[in-house]
Amino acid sequence: MYRLLRSIHKVAGLVGSIFLILIACTGFFLALKGRMEWVRPPTASGTASASNAGRLLNPDEAVQAARAAGIPTLQSMGDVDRLEYHAKKNVYKILAKTGYDEVQIDGTSGKVLSVGKRNDQMFEDIHDLSFFHPVLRETALPVIAVILFVLGTSGVTMYFVPIARRRRFQREQHRARGSSET
């Protein structure tokens, strides 16, 4: 039984370590994305405030301004993955479905403030395996979770079983010595 557990632990450890390394590396960059501009571009500041500076662009106008920036991955409305409005800075962020491109648009004037790459989105896609294939997130990730659970439980078992055996042996030795003295 113990040998089988060690074999399972060894295989699960090998498979699990590949994914743990991948998840650890991408998780590191995701945790620090606000501090590294190459991971996620900082949010630019638009005109002071939409209420003070005039009319706020509607989302369609913001997307049109982003498309006018000439980014190959943002040529049509179907290319837009996400549109965010940051009220505090009066900025629209338009993110492409492919290529991880981001365009920041002034919320009042429609001026392009910034064009950059959202590497944090790429790291997130690698982190959840959808970078490799969208189906992997829903199929492989649960399997990996089970493998890591097996790895953890088998490791804890392999750690505590020898301790329990040693204590049991010591108790039996102590009882044997106690009964032989009488």
KEKE-3310 file (N, C-alpha, C; in steps of 0.2 Angstrom, whole numbers, plus 5000, padded with zeros to 4 digits):
npx = (5004:5010:5020:5013:5006:5017:5022:5010:5011:5023:5021:5010:5016:5026:5018:5010:5019:5023:5012:5011:5023:5020:5008:5013:5023:5015:5006:5014:5017:5004:5000:5009:5005:5000:5011:5021:5023:5025:5017:5004:4997:4998:4984:4979:4976:4961:4952:4949:4936:4921:4909:4913:4920:4912:4902:4900:4907:4898:4898:4899:4905:4917:4923:4923:4933:4944:4945:4949:4962:4970:4974:4978:4971:4959:4948:4934:4918:4916:4928:4931:4934:4932:4925:4930:4925:4933:4929:4935:4946:4941:4942:4941:4944:4948:4948:4955:4949:4959:4977:4979:4978:4976:4967:4967:4955:4951:4937:4929:4934:4937:4950:4964:4973:4982:4991:4993:4999:4991:4998:4995:4982:4986:4994:4985:4977:4986:4988:4975:4975:4968:4974:4981:4971:4954:4945:4953:4952:4941:4941:4954:4959:4951:4955:4968:4967:4962:4973:4983:4977:4977:4991:4994:4987:4993:5006:5005:5001:5012:5021:5016:5013:5025:5029:5018:5019:5032:5029:5019:5027:5036:5028:5023:5035:5038:5027:5031:5043:5038:5029:5038:5046:5038)
npy = (4994:5006:5008:5009:5021:5030:5029:5034:5047:5051:5051:5060:5071:5074:5078:5087:5097:5103:5111:5118:5126:5134:5140:5147:5156:5164:5169:5176:5187:5192:5196:5207:5216:5229:5236:5235:5242:5236:5225:5228:5242:5259:5268:5281:5299:5307:5322:5334:5331:5323:5330:5343:5346:5345:5335:5318:5305:5292:5274:5269:5279:5280:5267:5269:5279:5272:5262:5270:5272:5263:5250:5233:5223:5228:5231:5230:5231:5219:5214:5219:5215:5220:5234:5247:5259:5272:5282:5290:5295:5298:5290:5279:5262:5251:5235:5223:5207:5198:5197:5205:5219:5236:5251:5268:5280:5297:5302:5313:5321:5311:5308:5299:5292:5283:5268:5252:5236:5223:5213:5207:5201:5191:5184:5180:5172:5161:5157:5151:5142:5144:5150:5141:5132:5135:5126:5119:5125:5122:5108:5102:5110:5106:5093:5094:5100:5090:5081:5089:5089:5075:5074:5082:5076:5063:5066:5072:5060:5052:5058:5058:5044:5036:5042:5039:5025:5024:5029:5020:5008:5011:5012:4999:4993:4999:4994:4980:4980:4983:4973:4962:4965:4962)
npz = (5000:5004:4995:4983:4986:4986:4973:4966:4971:4966:4952:4952:4957:4947:4936:4942:4946:4934:4931:4943:4942:4931:4935:4946:4941:4932:4941:4949:4940:4938:4951:4953:4943:4944:4947:4937:4922:4909:4910:4913:4905:4913:4918:4908:4911:4907:4901:4913:4920:4916:4919:4921:4909:4898:4887:4889:4880:4872:4873:4860:4852:4858:4855:4841:4840:4845:4836:4825:4828:4821:4824:4820:4826:4831:4821:4819:4827:4832:4835:4848:4864:4877:4885:4896:4907:4916:4928:4937:4931:4919:4907:4893:4891:4879:4874:4864:4857:4852:4852:4863:4864:4869:4869:4875:4878:4878:4888:4885:4874:4865:4860:4857:4870:4874:4868:4870:4875:4884:4893:4905:4903:4894:4903:4912:4904:4901:4914:4917:4908:4896:4886:4878:4873:4873:4878:4888:4900:4906:4906:4908:4919:4931:4932:4935:4947:4954:4953:4960:4973:4976:4976:4987:4998:4998:5000:5013:5020:5018:5025:5038:5041:5044:5056:5064:5064:5070:5083:5087:5087:5097:5108:5109:5112:5124:5132:5131:5138:5150:5154:5154:5165:5176)
capx = (5000:5014:5024:5008:5005:5023:5021:5005:5014:5029:5018:5006:5021:5029:5013:5007:5024:5023:5007:5012:5028:5016:5003:5017:5026:5010:5003:5018:5016:4997:5000:5012:5003:4999:5018:5025:5020:5025:5012:4998:4999:4995:4978:4980:4971:4958:4950:4948:4930:4916:4904:4916:4923:4907:4898:4904:4907:4895:4903:4900:4909:4924:4925:4925:4939:4949:4946:4952:4969:4973:4977:4975:4966:4953:4945:4927:4915:4916:4935:4931:4933:4929:4926:4929:4925:4936:4926:4939:4951:4937:4945:4938:4949:4945:4952:4954:4948:4965:4982:4980:4979:4972:4967:4964:4952:4948:4930:4926:4936:4938:4957:4968:4978:4987:4990:4998:4998:4988:5001:4991:4977:4989:4996:4979:4975:4991:4986:4969:4976:4964:4979:4983:4965:4948:4942:4957:4951:4935:4942:4961:4960:4948:4959:4974:4965:4962:4980:4986:4974:4980:4998:4994:4985:4998:5012:5004:5000:5018:5025:5014:5013:5031:5029:5013:5022:5037:5026:5016:5032:5039:5023:5024:5042:5037:5023:5034:5047:5034:5026:5043:5049:5034)
capy = (5000:5012:5008:5012:5028:5033:5029:5039:5053:5053:5053:5066:5077:5076:5081:5093:5102:5107:5116:5123:5131:5138:5144:5151:5161:5169:5172:5182:5193:5195:5199:5213:5219:5236:5239:5234:5245:5232:5220:5232:5250:5263:5272:5288:5304:5311:5328:5334:5328:5323:5334:5350:5347:5344:5329:5312:5301:5286:5269:5268:5284:5278:5262:5272:5282:5267:5259:5275:5272:5259:5244:5228:5218:5232:5234:5231:5231:5212:5213:5222:5210:5223:5241:5249:5267:5274:5288:5295:5298:5300:5287:5273:5257:5247:5229:5218:5200:5195:5201:5209:5227:5241:5258:5272:5286:5302:5301:5319:5323:5305:5308:5293:5294:5278:5262:5247:5228:5220:5207:5204:5197:5185:5180:5177:5166:5156:5155:5147:5137:5145:5153:5135:5130:5137:5120:5116:5129:5118:5101:5100:5113:5102:5087:5097:5102:5083:5079:5092:5087:5069:5075:5085:5071:5058:5069:5072:5054:5049:5061:5056:5037:5034:5045:5035:5019:5024:5030:5013:5003:5013:5011:4992:4991:5001:4989:4974:4980:4984:4966:4957:4966:4959)
capz = (5000:5005:4989:4978:4987:4984:4965:4964:4973:4962:4946:4953:4958:4941:4932:4946:4946:4928:4931:4948:4940:4926:4939:4950:4937:4929:4947:4951:4936:4939:4958:4952:4937:4945:4948:4931:4916:4903:4911:4911:4904:4917:4915:4907:4913:4902:4903:4920:4923:4911:4921:4920:4903:4893:4886:4890:4874:4873:4872:4853:4850:4861:4851:4835:4841:4846:4829:4821:4830:4816:4827:4816:4830:4832:4815:4819:4833:4834:4838:4855:4869:4883:4886:4903:4908:4922:4929:4941:4926:4913:4902:4891:4889:4874:4874:4858:4858:4851:4852:4869:4863:4873:4867:4880:4874:4883:4889:4883:4867:4860:4858:4859:4875:4875:4864:4873:4876:4890:4895:4911:4900:4892:4909:4915:4899:4902:4921:4917:4902:4890:4881:4874:4870:4877:4882:4893:4906:4909:4906:4911:4926:4936:4932:4938:4954:4958:4954:4966:4979:4977:4978:4994:5003:4998:5004:5020:5022:5018:5031:5045:5042:5047:5063:5068:5065:5075:5090:5089:5089:5104:5113:5110:5115:5131:5135:5131:5143:5156:5155:5156:5172:5181)
cpx = (5004:5018:5019:5007:5011:5024:5016:5008:5019:5026:5014:5011:5024:5024:5011:5013:5025:5018:5008:5018:5024:5012:5007:5020:5021:5007:5007:5017:5009:4997:5004:5010:5002:5006:5022:5021:5020:5020:5005:4999:4995:4989:4980:4975:4968:4956:4948:4942:4924:4910:4906:4918:4918:4904:4902:4902:4902:4899:4904:4905:4917:4927:4927:4932:4945:4950:4950:4960:4973:4976:4973:4970:4960:4950:4938:4924:4916:4923:4936:4929:4929:4930:4925:4929:4928:4934:4931:4944:4948:4941:4941:4944:4945:4950:4950:4953:4955:4971:4984:4981:4974:4973:4964:4961:4949:4941:4926:4928:4937:4945:4960:4973:4984:4985:4995:4995:4996:4991:4998:4986:4980:4992:4990:4976:4979:4989:4980:4969:4972:4968:4980:4977:4959:4945:4946:4955:4945:4936:4949:4961:4957:4952:4966:4973:4965:4969:4984:4983:4977:4988:4999:4993:4990:5004:5011:5004:5007:5023:5023:5013:5019:5031:5024:5016:5027:5034:5023:5021:5035:5034:5023:5030:5041:5033:5027:5039:5044:5031:5032:5047:5044:5034)
cpy = (5006:5013:5011:5019:5032:5034:5034:5046:5056:5055:5060:5072:5079:5080:5088:5099:5106:5113:5121:5128:5136:5143:5149:5157:5166:5172:5177:5188:5196:5198:5206:5217:5227:5240:5239:5236:5240:5226:5223:5239:5254:5267:5279:5293:5307:5318:5328:5330:5328:5329:5342:5351:5347:5337:5323:5308:5295:5281:5268:5273:5282:5272:5264:5275:5277:5263:5263:5275:5267:5253:5238:5223:5222:5235:5235:5230:5224:5210:5216:5217:5214:5230:5243:5257:5268:5281:5293:5298:5300:5297:5280:5268:5252:5241:5225:5211:5196:5200:5205:5216:5230:5248:5262:5278:5291:5302:5307:5320:5317:5305:5302:5295:5289:5272:5257:5240:5227:5213:5203:5199:5190:5181:5176:5171:5160:5153:5150:5142:5139:5148:5147:5132:5132:5132:5118:5119:5125:5111:5099:5103:5109:5096:5089:5098:5095:5080:5082:5090:5080:5070:5078:5080:5065:5060:5069:5065:5051:5052:5059:5048:5034:5036:5041:5028:5019:5025:5023:5008:5005:5012:5003:4990:4993:4996:4982:4974:4980:4977:4961:4959:4963:4952)
cpz = (5000:4998:4983:4979:4985:4976:4963:4966:4968:4955:4946:4954:4952:4937:4936:4946:4940:4929:4937:4946:4935:4930:4943:4946:4934:4935:4949:4947:4937:4946:4957:4946:4938:4945:4942:4925:4910:4904:4910:4911:4910:4914:4915:4910:4907:4904:4910:4923:4917:4913:4920:4913:4897:4892:4886:4883:4876:4871:4864:4850:4852:4857:4844:4835:4842:4839:4824:4822:4825:4818:4823:4820:4832:4826:4815:4826:4836:4837:4845:4860:4875:4883:4893:4903:4915:4924:4932:4936:4919:4907:4900:4889:4885:4873:4868:4861:4857:4851:4858:4869:4867:4870:4873:4877:4880:4883:4886:4876:4862:4858:4861:4864:4875:4871:4867:4873:4883:4891:4901:4908:4897:4898:4912:4911:4900:4909:4921:4911:4896:4884:4876:4870:4875:4881:4888:4900:4910:4909:4910:4918:4931:4937:4936:4945:4958:4959:4960:4973:4981:4980:4985:4999:5003:5001:5011:5023:5023:5023:5037:5046:5046:5055:5067:5069:5070:5082:5092:5091:5096:5109:5115:5113:5123:5135:5136:5137:5150:5158:5157:5162:5177:5182)
residu = (MET:TYR:ARG:LEU:LEU:ARG:SER:ILE:HIS:LYS:VAL:ALA:GLY:LEU:VAL:GLY:SER:ILE:PHE:LEU:ILE:LEU:ILE:ALA:CYS:THR:GLY:PHE:PHE:LEU:ALA:LEU:LYS:GLY:ARG:MET:GLU:TRP:VAL:ARG:PRO:PRO:THR:ALA:SER:GLY:THR:ALA:SER:ALA:SER:ASN:ALA:GLY:ARG:LEU:LEU:ASN:PRO:ASP:GLU:ALA:VAL:GLN:ALA:ALA:ARG:ALA:ALA:GLY:ILE:PRO:THR:LEU:GLN:SER:MET:GLY:ASP:VAL:ASP:ARG:LEU:GLU:TYR:HIS:ALA:LYS:LYS:ASN:VAL:TYR:LYS:ILE:LEU:ALA:LYS:THR:GLY:TYR:ASP:GLU:VAL:GLN:ILE:ASP:GLY:THR:SER:GLY:LYS:VAL:LEU:SER:VAL:GLY:LYS:ARG:ASN:ASP:GLN:MET:PHE:GLU:ASP:ILE:HIS:ASP:LEU:SER:PHE:PHE:HIS:PRO:VAL:LEU:ARG:GLU:THR:ALA:LEU:PRO:VAL:ILE:ALA:VAL:ILE:LEU:PHE:VAL:LEU:GLY:THR:SER:GLY:VAL:THR:MET:TYR:PHE:VAL:PRO:ILE:ALA:ARG:ARG:ARG:ARG:PHE:GLN:ARG:GLU:GLN:HIS:ARG:ALA:ARG:GLY:SER:SER:GLU:THR)
# end
